[in-house]
Amino acid sequence: MTHYVCDLYGNTNWKIPVEEVAARTFNTEQEAQQWFQEKCSDNSIEFSGFHDTERYVTNWVSCNGKEVGEITKRPT
């Protein structure tokens, strides 16, 4: 089953405990987008849509015109 992992650039998944990464992992794209919407206080948020990269299919996230993170779509 596919899952969606949110990564916040100012607090990247590479530097936090696995438990926190697990809390940023969702079963649906909509849940992952909602997580980012809660992080962007005035809801001026944009999603790039998913694009193939070297490792994962990635959806970049911008808040108020600044790129703040990404959602990666990963197989289980």
Secondary structure, DSSP 8 states (H G I E B T S, - for coil): --EEEEEETTB-GGGS-HHHHHHTEESSHHHHHHHHHHHSTT--EEEEEEEE-SSSEEEEEEETTEEEEEEEEE--
